[in-house]
Amino acid sequence: MCTPYLTASEMAPPLGRATISMSTISTLSEASDKWLIAATSAKQRLDIYVRQEDRADSKLVVGLKAFLDHLPEGGRETMARNILESKDDQELYRVFHNLLAGLLATMKTASPSSAIDSPIEKGKSDVEHVVSTLSEPDKFQDDVFLRDGHCCVLTQVMNYWHWVDVGEPEYISHADLEAAHIIPFAMDSNNTILLEHDRANTWEVLYRYFPGVQNTGTSADTINDPSNGIALADFIHKQFRNFRCTFRKTEIPNQYGLKTYKRFPPALKPLLSSSPVQFERAENGADVPFPHPDLLDCHYKIAEILNASGMGEEIDRKQDEWDRMKRNMPDGCLNEDGSSNVADILRTGLWQKLTGE
């Protein structure tokens, strides 16, 4: 069993719960009542939205309702206000489109981290470029692996190369391990998967609806901080970055329940523990910060929104269609024999344009 060590301070019992005054309870009750009224009014506005054939709006109503249901405090009020202040259906569609293109499609289709994806910058030699692009992601991986004891936090399998280094113990299972970004690596300021304008818009939307993320100090320049990472076996990382599984916080600090969704492969479930995941620092990683709870909560809430609304599957389906189209188009061109399905290409390409991919 691959189990990291607890530091002495982490073995201390949690502090007792603070006493809540009656005035605080009254204030919380009033805030809850105001939110209930705002949420109900916003959902009633959504119920009278009229779909248009020229809009990619099949998920607008269910999608915006999912945002109202799952966004954190601060973000949900902003969402309700944006819905209620929309003068007509066209403005309401813009709210939805900004979320689909500016947040969900970007978070959902973001690629896993890669140290060599970016093109060589003008004025830099190959060697300088490789060193500059490798350093931060490599340090991110090293720190995350060190903190998590070179083991997947969900399956407890050990990273293969570390398993070799410690003498290939027969009683420990091994696999290829990856340092998974909670907020996707594609939103890094040095990554060219997103154009600079698109990346800035995504961060602006993320901060607006997830104020806790902004409060952590996480940005395009700090995406490789280990508080934004967890060690996962490669086959689990694929599911995590596609929001097919996520971590749901409990009342115990650094303890989370794992939640899986419909597209999580049943064949992988026997590899997962039924017990809550307790993030712990390995002995040599005591100085590495834990995964930040606000970042994990952001991932959890986006997973809830994508899966409750069906937008996750919709994005997957369109991405698969687009990838298939590109594979069937030699050098990105129509087939000379006329076999290309132009209608499908235009339809799928239009959706890509609408979502900003």
N, C-alpha and C positions, 0 to 999 in steps of 0.2 A: 504494500500500500504506500503510495507516494504522498506523504503528509508533511507540509511545512511545519516549522517550529513556531510557537508563540513566544513573543518577548514577555518579560516579566510584567511590564505595564499593561499589556494586553490581556493578561490573565486575571487582572483585578476585576471585581464584580462591578456591574453598571451602577451608576448613581441612582438614587431613589427619584421617584417622580415628584415634580414640583406641584405645590398646591395651587389650584386655579380659583381666583376670587369670583364672587357673584357678579361683580361689575364686568369682569372679563367674559363670563358666560353670557351675560346680557348682550355685550357687544358682538360676540361671535354669533349669537342667535339672530341679531338684527342683520348682520352681514349675510348670513345664510338665507334669510327671508328675501333680501334684496336680490341675491343671486338667483334664487328660485323664480322670482318674478321676471328677471331679465332673460333667463334661459327659456322659460315658457313662452315669452313674447317673441324671442328670436326663432324658436321652432315653429310657432304659428306663422311667422313671416315666411319661413321656408316652405311651409305646406301650400302656399298659394303661388309658388314659383312655377312658371310655364316654360317647359322645355322648348328649345329651338333646334331645327334640323341642322343649322350651320354651326352649332356649338358642340364641343365635346363635353356635354354636361350630364351624361347619364348617371353619374355618381354625385352630382352636386348636392342634392337634398340630403341623401343618406350620409354623404361625406362631411358636410358642414355640421350635421347633427352629431356625428361621431366626434368632431373637434369639440363641440360644446360639452359633450359627455366626458371627455377624457383629458382635455387640456388642464394644466395645473392652475392654481389660483393666480390671478394676475393675467395670465394668457387667455383664460376662458372669458373673462370680463371684456377684454379687448375684442375677442371674437364676436361676442354677443353685440357689442356696440357697432362693430363693422357691419354686421348683418342688418341691424335695425336702422342704421343711418344710410343704407343703400337706397337711393331714390327710386330705382326701378330694377327690373330683372337683369339688365345689362350690367349695372354696377355690382349686383350680387354675383354675377358670373365672374366679374373681374376679381372679386374677393376669392372665389373658389379657384380660379385659374392661377392666381398668385401663390396660393398654398400648394396646388398640384405641381406647378412648374418650379416655383421658388423653394419648395421644401421637400415634399414627398418624393417626387421623381428623382430629385438630386440625392436624397438620403438613400433611396431604395436601390438606385442603379449605380451608386458609387462603387468603384473598384477597390479591391483590397490593396493595402499598401505595397508599393514597389519602389525600390531604390533607383531604378534605371528607366522609368517611364518617361521622364521629362527629356525634351530635346536639349542638345548642347547649347548653352547660352552663348550669344555673340561675344567674342573677346576672350573666351575661356578655352584652355586646352582640354583635351579629352581627360587627362589625368586630373586636372583641377576640378573638372565637372564631376567626375566619378567620386572624388573625395568629398566634395561639398554635398552631393546628394545622398551619399551613403551614411555620412556621420550621424545626422539626427535620427533617421529611422533605425539605424543600427543601435544607437544608444537607447532609443525607446524600447527596442526588443530586448536588449541586454538587461535593462532595468526591470521590465515587466517579468521576464523569466526569472531574474534573481529574486524578486519579491515573492513570486508564486512558486518558488522551489523547483523551477523547470518542469512543472506539471500542469496539465489541464485542470482548471478549477472545477470542471463539471465531471470529468471521467476519471481524474487522478492518474491518467497515463503519463508517463515521463517522456520528455523530449528525447528522441532517439540518440542524438549525439551526446547528450549529457548521460544517458544510460550507458553508452559505451565508455565514457570517461570515468564512471564510477564502478567499472568492472563488470558490466552486463549482468546484474543480479537477476536470477531466474524468477524470483518472486515478484518482480515489478514489470508490468506491461509497458510497452513503449509505442510511440507513434510520432508522426511529424507534427511539431508544435508551431503555432503562429501567435504573434502578439497582435491581438485583435483591437482595433480602434473602436471605441464606443461611438464617438462622433467621427464619421468617415474620414479617412485619410485624403480623399479627393478634395476635401475642403481646405487642405493645406495651402498656404500662400505660394509655395514653390511648385505645386502640382498643376499641370496643364490640362487635366481632364476637364476642368471648368474654366471658361474665360473669366478674366478678372472681374468684369461687371456682373456676370452670373454668380460668381462666388460671393461678391459683396452683397448681392441681393439675398442670397441664401442665408448668410449670417444675419442680415437685418431681420429677415422673417423669423429666423430661429430665436433671436433675442426677444423679438416682440411677443411671441407666443410662449416662449420658455424663459422667462426672466431669470430663473434659477441658473440657467446655463451661463448667462452673461455675468451673474454674480460670482461664478467660479473663476472668472478671468480667462476662460477658455476662448481662444480665437484662432484665426488662420495661422498665426505665428506660434501658437503654443499647442498645436494639435498633437505633437509628439511628446507631450508631458505624460509620464507613466500613470497619472491619475485618470487619464483618458484611455487606459488599456487594461486588458486582461489576457492571460495565457489560455489559449484554447487549442485543442486538437484541430487539425486542418478541416476535418469533415464536420466538426461542430461549428467552426468559425464561419463556414459557408452558410449555415442555417442562421447564425446570429446576425451576420451582416445583411441577410435578406429578410430580417425581422420575422423569422419563423420560430424563433425562441427568444426569450428575454428574461431579465431578472426583475422580480417584484420584491420590493423592500418589505422587511418585517419590522417589528418593534425593537428588535435587538440590533445594535450597531454592527454594520458590516455583514449582516446576515440577510440572505435573499432566498426567496422561493423561485424555482425555475418554472416558467410558463411556456408551454409549447402550443403551436397552432396547427391548423389542418394540414398545411403543407410540410410540416416537420415529418421526415421519414419515419414510419413506424419501426423500421429495422434498427434505427439508432436508439430508440427509447430504452431497450434493455441495458445499454451502456451507461445510462444515467442513474444517479443515486436518487432515491425517493426522499432523502433527508434534505433539509434546507442547506444552501451553500453558505458556509462561513468563510469569508475572506480572511486569510491569515498571512502574516509575513514570515518568510523563511528566515532562519537565523542570520544569514548573510545579507538579507534584504531589509533589515530593520529600518533603514533610513529612506526607503522608497515609499512614497505615499500610496495609500489604498485607492482603488477605483472610487472616483467621487460619486457620492450618492445622487447628486443632482443630475449628473451625466447619465447614470444608469436609469434614473427615473425618466429622463427625456427619451431614452431608447425604449423604455417600457411603454410610455404613453403613445409614442409614434407607432409602435407595434400594435397597440390596442386600436388606434385609429385606422391603420391600414387593414387590419383583419376584420374589425367590426363593420367597416363600410364596404369591404370587397375591393377597395382601391389597390390593395397589395397585389391581388391576383390580376387585376386589370393591367397594372403596370408590368407585371411579369409577362402576361400574355402579349402585350404590345411590344415589349422588348424582344421576346422570342420571335415574333413575326418580323420585326425589323432585322434581327440577326439572320433569319432565314432568307429574307429578301437580299441582303448583302452577299450572302454565300452564293446565291443563285444568279448574281449579276457580276460577270467577269470584269475585273478592273472597275467595278462600280458603274458599268454601262449595261444597257438593254441587250439581250441576246439578239444576234443578227438574224436568227431564224424566225424571229417573231414570237418565240415561246414565252417571253416575259409577260406576266400578268400585270399590265399597266395599272389597272384599276386598284389592285391590291397594293401595288407600290405607292400609288398616290395617296390611298387611304391611310396606309401605315405611316408614310412620310409626313402626311399632314398632322397626324397625332404627335409625331416626334417634334414637329415645329411648334405645335400648341404647348407641349410640355417643356420646350426649351432644351431637349436632349440633343 
